[in-house]
């Protein structure tokens, strides 16, 4: 099975612009989660989508949004970019297992805001 | 409420010596527990998982972890460190209940000394 794929892998944007990142989960996985990782704040949960519906949301401003399509592919969008949005954005698809969920991570998209 | 505490933000060991990365958790439900590894500028890779079967779990690259319910711990060990083990390690708890949750620890950076 192919793993989780994320595109693009690297992105450079300017303050005030917007950006869209894409994630394709492992075939058959219906849940997709997004995380932001920075040296200062570590790994922070953005949101989770399941069957095209947002199921959980972290503490991020409304500039961060996402969606999931019927084929489980997900996109996240950041509008009005700020310097502090520079980060590695990780996507994970989840598989239910007894007592929880097992996550499989993509390689990430490195976003640099200048 | 669920939480994960990784007791050390940095651990340094010499090559060929044992590795111990400590993780304590708190959960109202019976959790699933995971360890992930992240090499620089990469996504997270699953090392091993505990899902209420055997309490001693073997993972990839010679890593093991033991689930100790009485101590609410899930420490990661390896008998002999290798230079390629230098990375960041995340302990994760996943629960299914009133609110499905996946909670990450803040990470432990493992340094291997030659």
gemmi code that builds the backbone of each chain (N, CA, C; Angstrom):
import gemmi

chains = {
    "A": [
        ("UNK", (0.850, -1.195, 0.000), (0.000, 0.000, 0.000), (0.875, 1.231, 0.000)),
        ("UNK", (0.479, 2.244, -0.767), (1.209, 3.498, -0.747), (0.967, 4.185, 0.588)),
        ("UNK", (1.981, 4.950, 1.024), (1.851, 5.669, 2.285), (1.104, 6.969, 2.106)),
        ("UNK", (1.138, 7.779, 3.146), (0.503, 9.090, 3.109), (1.376, 10.017, 2.270)),
        ("UNK", (0.766, 10.707, 1.338), (1.530, 11.638, 0.512), (1.062, 13.063, 0.763)),
        ("UNK", (2.019, 13.973, 0.732), (1.723, 15.381, 0.927), (2.375, 16.182, -0.185)),
        ("UNK", (1.627, 17.151, -0.683), (2.174, 18.046, -1.696), (1.773, 19.483, -1.383)),
        ("UNK", (2.633, 20.442, -1.711), (4.024, 20.225, -2.117), (4.890, 19.873, -0.913)),
        ("UNK", (6.120, 19.524, -1.126), (7.015, 19.217, -0.009), (7.614, 20.489, 0.580)),
        ("UNK", (7.832, 21.458, -0.259), (8.412, 22.727, 0.190), (7.659, 23.879, -0.465)),
        ("UNK", (7.545, 24.960, 0.291), (6.773, 26.105, -0.192), (7.326, 27.374, 0.449)),
        ("UNK", (7.497, 28.400, -0.355), (7.893, 29.697, 0.170), (6.816, 30.701, -0.223)),
        ("UNK", (6.298, 31.411, 0.770), (5.250, 32.387, 0.536), (5.616, 33.690, 1.237)),
        ("UNK", (4.886, 34.728, 0.864), (5.101, 36.050, 1.452), (3.968, 36.355, 2.433)),
        ("UNK", (4.285, 37.130, 3.444), (3.262, 37.556, 4.407), (2.040, 38.102, 3.685)),
        ("UNK", (0.877, 37.746, 4.172), (-0.365, 38.223, 3.589), (-0.947, 37.319, 2.517)),
        ("UNK", (-0.106, 36.450, 1.940), (-0.625, 35.532, 0.939), (-1.397, 34.401, 1.604)),
        ("UNK", (-1.996, 33.553, 0.785), (-2.630, 32.367, 1.312), (-1.976, 31.136, 0.687)),
        ("UNK", (-2.194, 29.989, 1.325), (-1.563, 28.764, 0.836), (-2.513, 27.587, 1.038)),
        ("UNK", (-2.423, 26.634, 0.144), (-3.207, 25.401, 0.252), (-2.267, 24.212, 0.189)),
        ("UNK", (-2.387, 23.346, 1.170), (-1.577, 22.135, 1.238), (-2.488, 20.932, 1.039)),
        ("UNK", (-1.931, 19.896, 0.436), (-2.750, 18.729, 0.120), (-2.202, 17.469, 0.772)),
        ("UNK", (-3.107, 16.573, 1.108), (-2.741, 15.312, 1.750), (-3.600, 14.186, 1.200)),
        ("UNK", (-2.948, 13.120, 0.769), (-3.681, 11.924, 0.341), (-3.414, 10.816, 1.337)),
        ("UNK", (-4.447, 10.330, 2.024), (-4.241, 9.304, 3.044), (-4.004, 7.941, 2.423)),
        ("UNK", (-3.650, 7.006, 3.271), (-3.515, 5.621, 2.844), (-4.892, 5.121, 2.380)),
        ("UNK", (-4.887, 4.356, 1.324), (-6.138, 3.848, 0.775), (-6.940, 3.117, 1.854)),
        ("UNK", (-8.218, 3.495, 1.982), (-9.079, 2.859, 2.976), (-9.158, 3.608, 4.287)),
        ("UNK", (-8.227, 4.522, 4.522), (-8.288, 5.319, 5.754), (-9.231, 6.487, 5.540)),
        ("UNK", (-10.162, 6.673, 6.465), (-11.153, 7.732, 6.292), (-10.885, 8.957, 7.153)),
        ("UNK", (-9.947, 8.826, 8.082), (-9.646, 9.947, 8.967), (-8.311, 10.563, 8.585)),
        ("UNK", (-8.293, 11.891, 8.525), (-7.068, 12.636, 8.237), (-6.913, 13.724, 9.287)),
        ("UNK", (-5.721, 13.796, 9.866), (-5.419, 14.833, 10.852), (-4.277, 15.696, 10.342)),
        ("UNK", (-4.281, 16.943, 10.773), (-3.220, 17.882, 10.408), (-2.545, 18.398, 11.677)),
        ("UNK", (-1.223, 18.556, 11.583), (-0.428, 19.057, 12.699), (0.527, 20.135, 12.190)),
        ("UNK", (0.804, 21.079, 13.076), (1.844, 22.065, 12.814), (3.005, 21.791, 13.742)),
        ("UNK", (4.205, 21.778, 13.204), (5.381, 21.531, 14.034), (6.375, 22.666, 13.877)),
        ("UNK", (6.710, 23.303, 14.982), (7.708, 24.367, 15.002), (8.701, 24.098, 16.118)),
        ("UNK", (9.920, 24.643, 16.015), (10.908, 24.421, 17.083), (10.423, 24.942, 18.432)),
        ("UNK", (9.690, 26.043, 18.424), (9.284, 26.647, 19.692), (8.090, 25.975, 20.346)),
        ("UNK", (7.103, 25.615, 19.553), (5.848, 25.071, 20.083), (5.736, 23.562, 19.955)),
        ("UNK", (6.653, 22.947, 19.253), (6.575, 21.501, 19.080), (5.463, 21.118, 18.135)),
        ("UNK", (4.890, 19.927, 18.377), (3.853, 19.374, 17.514), (2.494, 19.802, 18.060)),
        ("UNK", (1.732, 20.510, 17.251), (0.420, 20.977, 17.685), (-0.667, 20.499, 16.725)),
        ("UNK", (-1.745, 20.023, 17.296), (-2.868, 19.492, 16.530), (-3.685, 20.640, 15.948)),
        ("UNK", (-3.934, 20.556, 14.637), (-4.744, 21.570, 13.964), (-6.204, 21.145, 13.880)),
        ("UNK", (-6.461, 20.072, 13.170), (-7.820, 19.545, 13.048), (-7.800, 18.144, 12.461)),
        ("UNK", (-8.954, 17.488, 12.588), (-9.134, 16.146, 12.073), (-10.420, 16.088, 11.273)),
        ("UNK", (-10.337, 15.406, 10.138), (-11.517, 15.191, 9.314), (-11.808, 13.704, 9.197)),
        ("UNK", (-13.086, 13.398, 9.222), (-13.537, 12.016, 9.075), (-14.780, 12.028, 8.196)),
        ("UNK", (-14.730, 11.287, 7.112), (-15.875, 11.238, 6.185), (-16.382, 12.633, 5.837)),
        ("UNK", (-15.463, 13.481, 5.451), (-15.736, 14.840, 4.944), (-16.230, 15.820, 6.009)),
        ("UNK", (-16.200, 15.427, 7.277), (-16.672, 16.288, 8.363), (-15.534, 16.547, 9.343)),
        ("UNK", (-15.447, 17.788, 9.796), (-14.434, 18.092, 10.812), (-14.878, 17.495, 12.137)),
        ("UNK", (-14.053, 16.644, 12.700), (-14.449, 15.914, 13.907), (-13.800, 16.504, 15.162)),
        ("UNK", (-12.590, 17.023, 15.014), (-11.891, 17.637, 16.145), (-11.141, 18.852, 15.642)),
        ("UNK", (-10.911, 19.792, 16.532), (-10.221, 21.019, 16.146), (-9.315, 21.453, 17.278)),
        ("UNK", (-8.119, 21.894, 16.917), (-7.188, 22.422, 17.909), (-7.405, 23.913, 18.100)),
        ("UNK", (-6.494, 24.539, 18.848), (-6.626, 25.961, 19.179), (-5.847, 26.831, 18.208)),
        ("UNK", (-6.333, 26.921, 17.011), (-5.715, 27.770, 16.005), (-6.728, 28.787, 15.514)),
        ("UNK", (-6.235, 29.958, 15.054), (-7.184, 30.979, 14.573), (-7.917, 30.531, 13.318)),
        ("UNK", (-8.975, 31.260, 13.005), (-9.817, 30.915, 11.866), (-9.113, 31.012, 10.519)),
        ("UNK", (-7.898, 31.600, 10.514), (-7.144, 31.658, 9.255), (-6.763, 30.251, 8.777)),
        ("UNK", (-6.770, 29.326, 9.697), (-6.445, 27.933, 9.373), (-7.763, 27.176, 9.149)),
        ("UNK", (-7.896, 26.602, 7.993), (-9.119, 25.855, 7.686), (-8.753, 24.612, 6.887)),
        ("UNK", (-9.702, 23.722, 6.800), (-9.442, 22.507, 6.045), (-10.713, 21.959, 5.453)),
        ("UNK", (-10.535, 20.930, 4.670), (-11.682, 20.209, 4.159), (-11.229, 18.818, 3.725)),
        ("UNK", (-12.213, 17.959, 3.556), (-11.923, 16.601, 3.110), (-12.901, 16.258, 2.002)),
        ("UNK", (-12.393, 15.588, 1.004), (-13.197, 15.228, -0.144), (-13.733, 13.800, -0.003)),
        ("UNK", (-14.620, 13.445, -0.910), (-15.275, 12.132, -0.809), (-14.285, 10.980, -0.973)),
        ("UNK", (-13.136, 11.243, -1.595), (-12.121, 10.185, -1.732), (-11.133, 10.186, -0.557)),
        ("UNK", (-11.464, 10.932, 0.491), (-10.684, 11.062, 1.742), (-9.478, 11.974, 1.624)),
        ("UNK", (-9.139, 12.416, 0.446), (-8.058, 13.396, 0.326), (-8.457, 14.665, 1.076)),
        ("UNK", (-7.436, 15.304, 1.657), (-7.724, 16.490, 2.465), (-6.835, 17.646, 2.032)),
        ("UNK", (-7.348, 18.828, 2.216), (-6.568, 20.046, 2.004), (-6.668, 20.913, 3.255)),
        ("UNK", (-5.594, 21.623, 3.523), (-5.687, 22.666, 4.536), (-5.267, 23.983, 3.902)),
        ("UNK", (-5.898, 25.036, 4.356), (-5.674, 26.362, 3.816), (-5.288, 27.310, 4.932)),
        ("UNK", (-4.300, 28.138, 4.672), (-3.949, 29.190, 5.624), (-4.051, 30.503, 4.871)),
        ("UNK", (-4.881, 31.391, 5.357), (-5.038, 32.686, 4.712), (-4.242, 33.744, 5.473)),
        ("UNK", (-4.002, 34.840, 4.805), (-3.292, 35.974, 5.405), (-2.084, 35.494, 6.215)),
        ("UNK", (-1.146, 34.907, 5.524), (0.009, 34.284, 6.173), (0.792, 35.269, 7.029)),
        ("UNK", (1.268, 34.756, 8.166), (2.133, 35.511, 9.074), (3.472, 34.795, 9.164)),
        ("UNK", (4.505, 35.560, 9.589), (5.834, 34.955, 9.716), (5.802, 33.733, 10.631)),
        ("UNK", (4.986, 33.791, 11.662), (4.899, 32.703, 12.628), (4.255, 31.439, 12.094)),
        ("UNK", (3.717, 31.509, 10.887), (3.121, 30.311, 10.277), (4.177, 29.423, 9.633)),
        ("UNK", (5.412, 29.903, 9.584), (6.501, 29.078, 9.051), (6.647, 27.839, 9.920)),
        ("UNK", (6.536, 26.687, 9.306), (6.512, 25.443, 10.076), (6.542, 24.251, 9.140)),
        ("UNK", (6.699, 23.089, 9.756), (6.488, 21.822, 9.043), (5.047, 21.402, 9.310)),
        ("UNK", (4.264, 21.223, 8.262), (2.873, 20.810, 8.405), (2.777, 19.327, 8.058)),
        ("UNK", (2.345, 18.579, 9.039), (2.268, 17.129, 8.907), (0.819, 16.685, 8.798)),
        ("UNK", (0.615, 15.724, 7.941), (-0.694, 15.110, 7.779), (-0.579, 13.657, 8.212)),
        ("UNK", (-1.620, 13.149, 8.842), (-1.638, 11.747, 9.259), (-2.984, 11.139, 8.935)),
        ("UNK", (-2.967, 9.924, 8.418), (-4.231, 9.206, 8.267), (-4.312, 8.159, 9.364)),
        ("UNK", (-5.524, 7.903, 9.806), (-5.726, 7.079, 11.005), (-6.489, 5.813, 10.692)),
        ("UNK", (-6.090, 4.772, 11.411), (-6.771, 3.490, 11.306), (-7.286, 3.111, 12.678)),
        ("UNK", (-8.575, 2.826, 12.836), (-9.067, 2.404, 14.154), (-8.461, 1.068, 14.541)),
        ("UNK", (-8.026, 0.984, 15.788), (-7.509, -0.263, 16.357), (-8.173, -0.448, 17.712)),
        ("UNK", (-8.076, -1.624, 18.316), (-8.704, -1.789, 19.636), (-8.225, -0.728, 20.614)),
        ("UNK", (-9.136, 0.060, 21.141), (-8.797, 1.037, 22.165), (-8.280, 2.362, 21.659)),
        ("UNK", (-8.209, 2.552, 20.352), (-7.699, 3.843, 19.897), (-7.553, 3.928, 18.401)),
        ("UNK", (-6.646, 4.791, 17.989), (-6.373, 4.992, 16.569), (-4.869, 4.960, 16.341)),
        ("UNK", (-4.467, 4.340, 15.253), (-3.060, 4.314, 14.871), (-2.872, 5.291, 13.719)),
        ("UNK", (-1.902, 6.161, 13.850), (-1.694, 7.182, 12.835), (-0.468, 6.891, 11.991)),
        ("UNK", (-0.605, 7.193, 10.716), (0.481, 7.067, 9.760), (0.743, 8.455, 9.183)),
        ("UNK", (1.991, 8.886, 9.259), (2.310, 10.253, 8.901), (2.914, 10.351, 7.506)),
        ("UNK", (2.600, 11.463, 6.861), (3.275, 11.810, 5.631), (4.603, 12.486, 5.918)),
        ("UNK", (5.365, 12.823, 4.868), (6.683, 13.430, 5.058), (6.624, 14.902, 5.446)),
        ("UNK", (5.449, 15.509, 5.286), (5.300, 16.900, 5.682), (5.499, 17.874, 4.533)),
        ("UNK", (4.959, 19.073, 4.740), (5.199, 20.208, 3.847), (5.908, 21.279, 4.663)),
        ("UNK", (7.067, 21.674, 4.203), (7.832, 22.730, 4.889), (7.421, 24.058, 4.299)),
        ("UNK", (6.723, 24.866, 5.100), (6.261, 26.189, 4.661), (7.170, 27.255, 5.266)),
        ("UNK", (7.679, 28.122, 4.423), (8.469, 29.269, 4.879), (7.748, 30.534, 4.443)),
        ("UNK", (7.484, 31.388, 5.417), (6.823, 32.661, 5.139), (7.842, 33.784, 5.310)),
        ("UNK", (8.004, 34.605, 4.266), (9.005, 35.688, 4.317), (8.328, 37.052, 4.309)),
    ],
    "B": [
        ("UNK", (-9.598, 12.931, 32.041), (-8.786, 13.652, 31.053), (-7.540, 12.833, 30.722)),
        ("UNK", (-7.076, 13.025, 29.521), (-5.895, 12.283, 29.056), (-4.693, 13.225, 28.979)),
        ("UNK", (-3.525, 12.705, 29.282), (-2.306, 13.490, 29.130), (-1.120, 12.562, 28.945)),
        ("UNK", (-0.067, 13.120, 28.392), (1.183, 12.381, 28.199), (2.326, 13.272, 28.664)),
        ("UNK", (3.233, 12.720, 29.439), (4.395, 13.468, 29.889), (5.660, 12.708, 29.525)),
        ("UNK", (6.481, 13.314, 28.721), (7.807, 12.762, 28.459), (8.759, 13.462, 29.406)),
        ("UNK", (9.385, 12.682, 30.250), (10.062, 13.230, 31.423), (11.368, 13.929, 31.098)),
        ("UNK", (11.941, 13.668, 29.935), (13.209, 14.289, 29.560), (13.077, 14.931, 28.194)),
        ("UNK", (13.468, 16.176, 28.060), (13.424, 16.810, 26.745), (14.651, 16.431, 25.915)),
        ("UNK", (15.767, 16.115, 26.594), (16.985, 15.688, 25.905), (17.596, 14.520, 26.682)),
        ("UNK", (18.091, 13.532, 25.931), (18.824, 12.418, 26.523), (20.072, 12.188, 25.677)),
        ("UNK", (21.214, 12.042, 26.342), (22.465, 11.754, 25.633), (23.030, 10.436, 26.135)),
        ("UNK", (23.382, 9.554, 25.213), (24.003, 8.276, 25.566), (25.153, 8.035, 24.610)),
        ("UNK", (26.081, 7.218, 25.040), (27.199, 6.837, 24.170), (26.771, 5.684, 23.264)),
        ("UNK", (27.351, 5.650, 22.092), (27.065, 4.559, 21.169), (27.401, 3.226, 21.835)),
        ("UNK", (26.491, 2.270, 21.693), (26.707, 0.950, 22.278), (26.159, 0.791, 23.683)),
        ("UNK", (25.695, 1.873, 24.291), (25.118, 1.801, 25.639), (23.598, 1.794, 25.556)),
        ("UNK", (22.930, 1.390, 26.673), (21.458, 1.310, 26.614), (20.793, 2.679, 26.524)),
        ("UNK", (19.600, 2.648, 25.933), (18.771, 3.842, 25.818), (17.508, 3.672, 26.660)),
        ("UNK", (17.142, 4.714, 27.393), (15.885, 4.742, 28.131), (15.229, 6.100, 27.905)),
        ("UNK", (14.062, 6.108, 27.286), (13.282, 7.324, 27.120), (11.980, 7.122, 27.891)),
        ("UNK", (11.703, 8.057, 28.803), (10.610, 7.852, 29.751), (9.323, 8.554, 29.328)),
        ("UNK", (8.220, 7.868, 29.566), (6.904, 8.409, 29.224), (5.900, 7.977, 30.281)),
        ("UNK", (5.177, 8.929, 30.828), (4.065, 8.641, 31.726), (2.775, 9.162, 31.112)),
        ("UNK", (1.700, 8.504, 31.370), (0.428, 8.898, 30.778), (-0.652, 8.948, 31.850)),
        ("UNK", (-1.719, 9.634, 31.502), (-2.905, 9.656, 32.345), (-4.099, 9.479, 31.429)),
        ("UNK", (-4.989, 8.555, 31.786), (-6.143, 8.316, 30.933), (-7.303, 7.775, 31.745)),
        ("UNK", (-8.484, 8.276, 31.425), (-9.694, 7.787, 32.086), (-10.148, 6.460, 31.490)),
        ("UNK", (-9.666, 6.151, 30.330), (-10.061, 4.935, 29.640), (-8.829, 4.071, 29.419)),
        ("UNK", (-9.042, 2.856, 28.954), (-7.912, 2.005, 28.607), (-7.316, 2.512, 27.301)),
        ("UNK", (-6.098, 3.012, 27.346), (-5.546, 3.663, 26.151), (-4.788, 2.705, 25.249)),
        ("UNK", (-4.572, 3.146, 24.045), (-3.525, 2.585, 23.198), (-2.346, 3.547, 23.295)),
        ("UNK", (-1.157, 3.000, 23.280), (0.041, 3.825, 23.443), (1.009, 3.558, 22.310)),
        ("UNK", (1.707, 4.582, 21.897), (2.598, 4.498, 20.744), (3.896, 5.253, 21.026)),
        ("UNK", (4.940, 4.834, 20.354), (6.153, 5.623, 20.233), (6.413, 5.856, 18.746)),
        ("UNK", (6.707, 7.128, 18.432), (7.066, 7.513, 17.078), (8.478, 8.105, 17.107)),
        ("UNK", (9.176, 7.986, 15.989), (10.495, 8.595, 15.846), (10.452, 9.562, 14.667)),
        ("UNK", (11.166, 10.670, 14.833), (11.240, 11.655, 13.755), (12.690, 12.043, 13.544)),
        ("UNK", (13.213, 11.715, 12.375), (14.547, 12.171, 12.005), (14.437, 13.566, 11.402)),
        ("UNK", (15.527, 14.319, 11.413), (15.476, 15.727, 10.974), (14.804, 15.899, 9.618)),
        ("UNK", (13.868, 16.837, 9.579), (13.158, 17.193, 8.348), (12.393, 16.032, 7.719)),
        ("UNK", (11.972, 15.102, 8.553), (11.173, 13.965, 8.086), (9.850, 13.935, 8.827)),
        ("UNK", (8.930, 13.103, 8.316), (7.696, 12.864, 9.044), (7.935, 11.911, 10.201)),
        ("UNK", (6.869, 11.570, 10.901), (6.974, 10.670, 12.043), (6.786, 9.227, 11.599)),
        ("UNK", (7.621, 8.364, 12.140), (7.545, 6.937, 11.810), (7.159, 6.159, 13.052)),
        ("UNK", (6.213, 5.249, 12.917), (5.774, 4.448, 14.054), (6.866, 3.445, 14.440)),
        ("UNK", (7.273, 3.487, 15.721), (8.266, 2.542, 16.239), (7.588, 1.290, 16.787)),
        ("UNK", (6.566, 1.511, 17.615), (5.868, 0.392, 18.226), (4.553, 0.877, 18.817)),
        ("UNK", (3.680, -0.097, 19.180), (2.384, 0.271, 19.741), (1.950, -0.767, 20.775)),
        ("UNK", (1.207, -0.303, 21.750), (0.576, -1.167, 22.747), (-0.936, -1.007, 22.608)),
        ("UNK", (-1.628, -2.159, 22.473), (-3.085, -2.089, 22.310), (-3.778, -3.122, 23.183)),
        ("UNK", (-3.359, -3.235, 24.426), (-3.980, -4.084, 25.456), (-3.716, -5.565, 25.253)),
        ("UNK", (-2.726, -5.901, 24.492), (-2.318, -7.305, 24.388), (-1.109, -7.500, 25.317)),
        ("UNK", (-0.004, -7.994, 24.803), (1.193, -8.192, 25.623), (1.707, -6.857, 26.138)),
        ("UNK", (2.136, -6.846, 27.389), (2.591, -5.581, 27.987), (3.992, -5.203, 27.530)),
        ("UNK", (4.784, -6.175, 27.092), (6.112, -5.876, 26.545), (5.980, -5.883, 25.030)),
        ("UNK", (6.244, -4.755, 24.441), (6.021, -4.583, 23.008), (7.362, -4.405, 22.305)),
        ("UNK", (7.554, -5.153, 21.254), (8.783, -5.025, 20.468), (8.483, -4.226, 19.202)),
        ("UNK", (9.404, -3.324, 18.883), (9.208, -2.507, 17.706), (10.330, -2.678, 16.701)),
        ("UNK", (10.442, -1.707, 15.838), (11.482, -1.763, 14.812), (12.814, -1.275, 15.371)),
        ("UNK", (13.885, -1.630, 14.670), (15.233, -1.153, 14.998), (15.677, -1.512, 16.412)),
        ("UNK", (15.162, -2.600, 16.961), (15.610, -3.079, 18.260), (14.992, -2.389, 19.460)),
        ("UNK", (14.024, -1.511, 19.270), (13.378, -0.819, 20.371), (12.285, -1.677, 20.996)),
        ("UNK", (12.104, -1.484, 22.312), (11.039, -2.141, 23.060), (10.398, -1.125, 23.996)),
        ("UNK", (9.177, -1.430, 24.417), (8.539, -0.614, 25.443), (7.687, -1.526, 26.302)),
        ("UNK", (7.597, -1.197, 27.579), (6.799, -1.999, 28.504), (5.686, -1.147, 29.086)),
        ("UNK", (4.460, -1.644, 28.944), (3.298, -0.972, 29.522), (3.158, -1.403, 30.977)),
        ("UNK", (3.222, -0.438, 31.895), (3.065, -0.727, 33.317), (1.887, 0.081, 33.828)),
        ("UNK", (0.761, -0.603, 33.973), (-0.462, 0.098, 34.363), (-0.343, 0.685, 35.762)),
        ("UNK", (0.292, -0.051, 36.671), (0.396, 0.414, 38.059), (1.227, 1.689, 38.166)),
        ("UNK", (2.159, 1.857, 37.236), (3.017, 3.045, 37.248), (2.585, 4.063, 36.185)),
        ("UNK", (1.556, 3.741, 35.433), (1.091, 4.558, 34.288), (2.272, 5.004, 33.439)),
        ("UNK", (3.118, 4.034, 33.090), (4.304, 4.360, 32.309), (4.371, 3.506, 31.046)),
        ("UNK", (5.113, 4.004, 30.093), (5.325, 3.299, 28.822), (6.701, 3.715, 28.315)),
        ("UNK", (7.738, 3.332, 29.034), (9.101, 3.756, 28.720), (9.663, 2.993, 27.527)),
        ("UNK", (10.440, 3.678, 26.726), (11.055, 3.108, 25.520), (12.503, 2.741, 25.832)),
        ("UNK", (12.917, 1.554, 25.420), (14.290, 1.122, 25.690), (14.912, 0.487, 24.460)),
        ("UNK", (16.240, 0.486, 24.471), (17.007, -0.223, 23.458), (18.309, -0.655, 24.108)),
        ("UNK", (18.727, -1.904, 23.947), (19.906, -2.384, 24.683), (21.201, -1.686, 24.288)),
        ("UNK", (21.323, -1.326, 23.006), (22.590, -0.787, 22.519), (22.313, 0.296, 21.480)),
        ("UNK", (22.689, 1.524, 21.797), (22.397, 2.652, 20.911), (23.300, 2.650, 19.694)),
        ("UNK", (22.734, 3.093, 18.601), (23.478, 3.242, 17.348), (23.404, 4.703, 16.923)),
        ("UNK", (24.419, 5.145, 16.205), (24.436, 6.550, 15.779), (23.167, 6.931, 15.025)),
        ("UNK", (22.617, 6.002, 14.264), (21.415, 6.292, 13.474), (20.157, 6.470, 14.327)),
        ("UNK", (20.265, 6.187, 15.634), (19.112, 6.378, 16.526), (18.929, 7.838, 16.932)),
        ("UNK", (19.902, 8.674, 16.617), (19.791, 10.092, 16.967), (18.594, 10.697, 16.235)),
        ("UNK", (17.628, 11.161, 17.014), (16.362, 11.646, 16.449), (15.516, 12.177, 17.595)),
        ("UNK", (14.293, 12.605, 17.248), (13.336, 12.992, 18.279), (12.286, 11.897, 18.392)),
        ("UNK", (11.901, 11.614, 19.618), (10.980, 10.520, 19.896), (9.740, 11.070, 20.601)),
        ("UNK", (8.582, 10.611, 20.132), (7.315, 11.088, 20.679), (6.520, 9.924, 21.247)),
        ("UNK", (6.043, 10.109, 22.460), (5.132, 9.168, 23.091), (3.712, 9.675, 22.848)),
        ("UNK", (2.812, 8.777, 22.484), (1.460, 9.181, 22.093), (0.444, 8.277, 22.772)),
        ("UNK", (-0.632, 8.877, 23.280), (-1.735, 8.095, 23.833), (-2.968, 8.336, 22.974)),
        ("UNK", (-3.693, 7.274, 22.724), (-4.912, 7.346, 21.929), (-6.021, 6.664, 22.698)),
        ("UNK", (-7.166, 7.352, 22.824), (-8.286, 6.759, 23.542), (-9.549, 6.886, 22.707)),
        ("UNK", (-10.427, 5.943, 22.896), (-11.742, 5.975, 22.270), (-12.744, 6.017, 23.395)),
        ("UNK", (-13.513, 7.082, 23.439), (-14.486, 7.201, 24.511), (-15.492, 8.264, 24.145)),
        ("UNK", (-15.896, 9.046, 25.132), (-16.831, 10.132, 24.838), (-16.217, 11.094, 23.826)),
        ("UNK", (-14.935, 11.355, 23.994), (-14.208, 12.178, 23.018), (-12.992, 11.386, 22.563)),
        ("UNK", (-12.983, 11.013, 21.311), (-11.800, 10.332, 20.795), (-10.622, 11.299, 20.815)),
        ("UNK", (-9.496, 10.851, 21.326), (-8.351, 11.756, 21.458), (-7.068, 11.057, 21.050)),
        ("UNK", (-6.202, 11.811, 20.404), (-4.824, 11.385, 20.198), (-3.964, 12.496, 20.766)),
        ("UNK", (-3.163, 12.160, 21.759), (-2.394, 13.185, 22.467), (-0.914, 12.868, 22.374)),
        ("UNK", (-0.147, 13.866, 21.940), (1.297, 13.711, 21.782), (2.039, 14.267, 22.988)),
        ("UNK", (3.104, 13.585, 23.382), (4.039, 14.171, 24.319), (4.859, 15.240, 23.607)),
        ("UNK", (5.636, 16.000, 24.384), (6.395, 17.107, 23.802), (7.677, 16.659, 23.102)),
        ("UNK", (7.998, 15.387, 23.223), (9.154, 14.864, 22.509), (10.405, 14.805, 23.357)),
        ("UNK", (11.256, 13.831, 23.050), (12.582, 13.703, 23.667), (13.608, 13.624, 22.555)),
        ("UNK", (14.559, 14.524, 22.603), (15.644, 14.513, 21.608), (16.732, 13.575, 22.109)),
        ("UNK", (17.020, 12.543, 21.331), (18.069, 11.575, 21.701), (19.358, 11.906, 20.962)),
        ("UNK", (20.427, 12.122, 21.735), (21.746, 12.400, 21.174), (22.625, 11.177, 21.407)),
        ("UNK", (23.356, 10.767, 20.393), (24.254, 9.622, 20.516), (25.696, 10.121, 20.428)),
        ("UNK", (26.443, 9.857, 21.463), (27.838, 10.300, 21.530), (28.759, 9.204, 20.990)),
        ("UNK", (29.724, 9.588, 20.164), (30.618, 8.554, 19.586), (31.548, 7.957, 20.638)),
    ],
}
model = gemmi.Model(1)
for chain_id, residues in chains.items():
    chain = gemmi.Chain(chain_id)
    for i, (resn, *xyz) in enumerate(residues, 1):
        res = gemmi.Residue()
        res.name, res.seqid = resn, gemmi.SeqId(i, " ")
        for name, pos in zip(("N", "CA", "C"), xyz):
            atom = gemmi.Atom()
            atom.name, atom.element = name, gemmi.Element(name[0])
            atom.pos, atom.b_iso = gemmi.Position(*pos), 0.0
            res.add_atom(atom)
        chain.add_residue(res)
    model.add_chain(chain)
structure = gemmi.Structure()
structure.add_model(model)
structure.setup_entities()
